[in-house]
Amino acid sequence: MIGVNSYDKIKIIISKVYRFNENVEYIKIVNNDSEVVKSSYKSVGLEVTINHEFNNTIIVFSAKLLGSNATELVTCNTLDQIYTAINKVIRMPYNELVEDGVVLRLEVTRDISIANKHEVIESLFNYAKLQTKYKHPKRCFKSKKQVCSFWLKKDNTNSTFIDFLCIYDKKAEVIKGSNKLNREFLDALSSEDRLRYLESIQNMVRFEVKLNSSYLIRKHFNFEKGTKLSLTTILNSDTPIVKNMVVKIFDGLPQNLVNNFQPKNKAQLCDYLALKQNDFNISKTIEFLKASLGNMKVSRIAKNLSEIVASVGIVEHISCLTAYQEVLKEI
């Protein structure tokens, strides 16, 4: 089975101590008796920590290990390349990576290409202000004074229960001068590969769900309590994590705006219900009413519908709803 999700970063733990390859430079941490208690290695897209005290190895890897093909992300199709890169640092059998390791945290990622990406991100940012399931959206960074990113997180003080949704312009994030990891990643590419990579993310908007505990992983993936969170289990999942998160946050928001609407008469109530059924799109509602009622005076019904839309305060949010519907088709 090949799962439906892709990932930017995954952290796993394996209950075994490995050794770094001879040609690898790493840092040793010793105790007062000069005994090595921990060894660590860090490079672009890979961190390995070997804990001799607790007999385990922690590996954090990201799609950056794929080089200029990083947009392919971590999936069943790219796992062999990821394994090859890890194996250059520490030798381990393939099955120990994919079966024995337990996933501690991950970033589930979905990239879509949108020509008017900043307008869509701005609309989703404004739309997210209407929801109440997560904290008020926060902007991460701007590009040329335009909103190109934001994130939402659960309103909870315990990190075990806090999940994140980040939406951002991938190219703006990559070329942002303050991001050291991205600078190192671009510097590691050849000029040709760097150009090819930057072209591939030109219109890319990234949707990223961050799950930082086994509790959240089980909850979002619908895993039973006894299920081992191995790489194989995670990568083969057919639960669409990003789409589910986006729907959970954004779906049904227009209803939040119209709960207090009081129709003047039965005719206005019928028009209101028709609008609600058609996402408060006046053109769609007119076509719906024409198909349902037959001959009608379009100018009069259009005026009536416009008055209702204006009275419920949804005019300024129609572009937000349109952006959400556009995104939903892609993710």
C-alpha positions in Angstrom: 0.0 0.0 0.0 1.2 3.5 -0.8 -0.1 6.2 1.6 -1.8 9.5 0.5 0.4 11.8 2.6 3.8 13.3 2.2 6.2 14.6 4.8 8.8 17.4 5.2 10.4 16.3 8.4 10.2 13.1 10.6 11.8 12.3 14.0 12.2 8.7 15.0 13.8 6.8 17.9 15.3 3.3 17.7 16.1 1.3 20.8 19.6 0.5 19.7 23.0 2.2 19.7 24.6 2.5 16.3 28.1 3.7 15.3 29.0 6.5 13.0 30.9 5.6 9.9 34.6 6.1 10.0 34.6 9.1 7.7 31.9 11.0 9.6 32.8 13.9 11.9 30.7 14.0 14.9 30.5 15.5 18.4 31.1 13.5 21.6 29.7 14.4 25.0 31.5 12.8 27.9 30.7 12.6 31.7 33.0 13.3 34.6 34.6 9.9 34.2 35.5 10.7 30.5 33.0 8.2 29.3 31.1 9.0 26.1 27.4 9.4 27.0 26.2 10.9 23.8 27.4 11.4 20.2 25.7 13.7 17.7 25.9 14.6 14.0 24.2 17.4 12.1 24.1 18.3 8.4 21.6 19.6 5.9 18.4 17.6 6.3 19.8 15.1 8.9 20.4 15.0 12.6 21.6 11.9 14.4 21.9 11.6 18.2 23.3 8.4 19.7 22.5 8.1 23.4 24.9 5.6 25.1 23.2 6.0 28.5 19.7 5.1 27.4 20.8 2.8 24.5 18.9 4.5 21.8 19.4 6.5 18.6 17.3 9.4 17.5 17.2 10.4 13.9 15.6 13.5 12.5 15.5 13.7 8.7 13.8 16.0 6.2 13.1 16.2 2.5 16.3 18.3 2.2 18.1 15.0 1.9 16.6 14.7 -1.6 18.6 17.7 -2.7 17.1 19.6 -5.7 14.2 17.0 -5.6 13.2 18.1 -2.1 9.7 19.0 -3.4 9.0 15.3 -3.8 9.0 15.2 0.0 9.3 12.0 2.1 7.0 9.3 0.8 7.1 5.6 0.1 8.6 6.5 -3.3 11.5 8.5 -1.9 12.2 6.4 1.2 15.0 4.5 -0.5 16.9 7.7 -1.2 16.4 8.9 2.3 17.7 5.6 3.6 20.8 5.8 1.4 21.6 9.3 2.7 21.2 8.1 6.3 23.3 5.1 5.7 26.2 7.3 4.6 26.4 8.5 8.2 25.4 5.4 10.2 25.1 1.8 9.0 21.8 0.2 9.7 19.6 -2.5 8.0 16.7 -1.0 6.1 14.1 -2.9 8.1 15.5 -1.4 11.4 14.8 2.1 10.0 11.3 1.5 8.7 10.0 -1.2 11.1 12.0 -0.9 14.4 12.0 2.9 14.7 9.1 4.7 16.4 8.0 8.1 15.0 8.0 10.8 17.7 6.9 13.8 15.7 6.4 14.8 12.1 5.3 17.4 9.7 2.7 16.3 7.2 2.9 18.4 4.1 0.9 19.1 1.0 2.1 21.5 -1.7 -0.1 23.0 -4.3 0.7 25.4 -7.2 -1.3 28.6 -7.3 -0.6 31.5 -9.7 -2.2 34.2 -7.4 -0.6 32.6 -4.3 -0.4 35.8 -2.1 -4.0 36.7 -2.7 -5.1 33.2 -1.7 -2.9 33.2 1.4 -4.3 36.6 2.4 -7.9 35.4 1.9 -7.3 32.3 3.9 -5.6 34.4 6.6 -8.7 36.6 6.9 -11.0 33.6 6.7 -9.1 31.9 9.5 -10.0 34.9 11.8 -13.6 33.8 11.7 -13.0 30.3 13.2 -13.0 29.5 16.9 -11.6 26.0 17.0 -8.0 27.2 17.0 -6.2 30.4 18.3 -6.3 33.5 16.2 -4.0 33.1 13.1 -0.5 34.6 13.4 1.6 35.8 10.5 5.0 34.1 10.3 6.8 36.4 7.8 6.1 38.7 4.8 7.5 39.0 1.3 7.7 42.5 -0.2 5.2 43.6 2.5 2.7 41.0 1.4 1.2 38.4 3.7 2.7 35.2 2.5 2.4 32.9 5.6 0.4 32.3 8.7 -0.1 29.5 11.3 -2.8 28.4 13.7 -2.4 26.3 16.7 -4.7 24.7 19.3 -5.5 26.8 22.3 -3.8 24.6 24.9 -0.9 25.1 27.4 0.2 21.4 27.1 2.3 20.8 24.0 1.2 17.2 23.9 -2.2 18.4 22.7 -1.2 21.3 20.5 -1.3 20.7 16.7 -0.4 23.3 14.2 -1.5 24.2 10.6 1.0 26.4 8.7 0.2 27.9 5.3 2.9 29.7 3.5 4.6 30.7 0.2 7.3 28.1 0.0 9.7 30.2 -2.2 9.4 33.2 0.2 10.2 30.9 3.1 13.2 29.3 1.3 14.9 32.6 0.3 14.2 34.4 3.6 17.6 35.6 4.7 17.1 34.8 8.4 16.5 31.1 7.8 20.0 29.5 8.3 18.9 26.0 7.5 17.5 27.0 4.1 20.6 29.0 3.3 22.7 26.0 4.0 20.4 23.9 1.9 20.6 26.2 -1.1 24.4 26.6 -0.7 24.8 22.8 -0.8 23.2 22.7 -4.3 25.0 23.3 -7.6 24.1 26.5 -9.4 22.1 24.4 -11.9 20.2 22.4 -9.3 19.6 25.6 -7.2 17.9 27.3 -10.2 15.9 24.2 -11.0 14.7 23.9 -7.4 13.7 27.6 -7.1 11.8 27.4 -10.4 9.9 24.3 -9.1 8.6 26.3 -6.1 7.8 29.5 -7.9 4.0 29.3 -7.4 4.0 26.8 -4.5 1.9 27.2 -1.4 2.7 24.8 1.3 0.1 23.4 3.8 1.9 21.8 6.8 0.4 20.0 9.8 2.8 19.7 12.7 2.2 16.8 15.1 4.6 16.9 18.1 3.5 13.9 20.2 2.4 10.3 19.8 -1.0 11.3 21.1 -1.6 13.8 18.3 -0.2 11.3 15.7 -2.6 8.6 16.8 -5.5 11.1 16.9 -5.0 12.5 13.4 -4.1 9.2 11.8 -7.0 7.4 13.6 -4.6 4.7 14.9 -5.6 2.5 17.7 -3.8 2.8 21.0 -1.7 -0.3 20.5 -0.5 0.5 17.0 3.2 0.9 16.6 4.1 4.2 15.0 6.7 2.8 12.6 7.7 4.6 9.4 6.0 1.9 7.4 2.7 2.4 9.3 2.9 6.2 8.9 3.9 6.2 5.2 1.2 3.6 4.3 -1.6 5.5 6.0 -4.6 6.5 3.7 -5.9 9.1 6.1 -5.6 12.6 4.4 -4.1 14.5 7.3 -3.7 17.9 5.7 -7.1 17.9 4.0 -8.8 16.8 7.2 -7.1 19.6 9.1 -8.0 22.3 6.6 -11.6 21.1 6.5 -11.8 21.0 10.3 -10.7 24.6 10.6 -12.3 26.3 7.6 -15.4 24.3 6.6 -18.8 25.8 7.5 -17.4 29.2 8.4 -20.1 31.2 6.5 -22.7 29.8 8.9 -20.9 31.6 11.7 -21.8 34.9 10.0 -25.5 34.3 9.4 -26.8 32.6 12.6 -28.4 35.9 13.8 -30.2 36.7 10.5 -33.9 37.4 10.9 -35.9 37.2 7.7 -38.7 39.8 7.3 -41.1 37.4 5.6 -41.5 33.9 4.2 -40.3 35.0 0.7 -37.1 36.4 2.2 -36.6 33.2 4.3 -36.8 31.1 1.1 -34.3 33.4 -0.6 -32.0 33.2 2.4 -32.1 29.4 2.5 -31.4 29.3 -1.2 -28.3 31.5 -0.7 -27.1 29.4 2.2 -27.4 26.3 0.1 -25.3 27.9 -2.6 -22.5 29.3 -0.4 -24.0 32.9 -0.6 -23.0 33.1 -4.3 -25.6 35.2 -5.9 -25.1 34.0 -9.5 -25.3 30.4 -8.4 -28.4 31.1 -6.3 -30.2 32.8 -9.2 -29.5 29.7 -11.4 -30.7 27.5 -8.6 -33.9 29.4 -8.2 -34.5 29.6 -12.0 -34.1 25.8 -12.2 -36.5 25.3 -9.2 -39.1 28.0 -9.9 -39.0 28.5 -13.6 -39.8 31.9 -15.0 -38.8 34.8 -12.7 -37.8 38.4 -12.8 -34.0 38.1 -12.5 -33.3 41.8 -11.7 -35.8 41.7 -8.8 -34.5 38.5 -7.3 -30.9 39.7 -7.7 -31.7 42.8 -5.8 -33.4 40.8 -3.0 -30.5 38.4 -2.8 -28.0 41.3 -2.6 -29.9 42.9 0.2 -29.8 39.6 2.2 -26.0 39.1 1.5 -25.3 42.7 2.6 -27.5 42.4 5.8 -25.7 39.2 7.0 -22.3 40.9 6.6 -20.8 38.2 4.3 -19.9 40.4 1.3 -16.3 40.9 2.4 -15.9 37.2 3.0 -17.0 35.8 -0.3 -13.4 36.1 -1.8 -12.2 34.2 1.3 -14.7 31.4 0.8 -13.8 31.2 -2.9 -10.1 30.9 -2.0 -10.9 28.1 0.4 -13.0 26.2 -2.1 -10.2 26.6 -4.7 -7.6 25.2 -2.3 -9.9 22.3 -1.2 -10.0 21.0 -4.8 -6.2 20.8 -4.9 -5.3 19.3 -1.5 
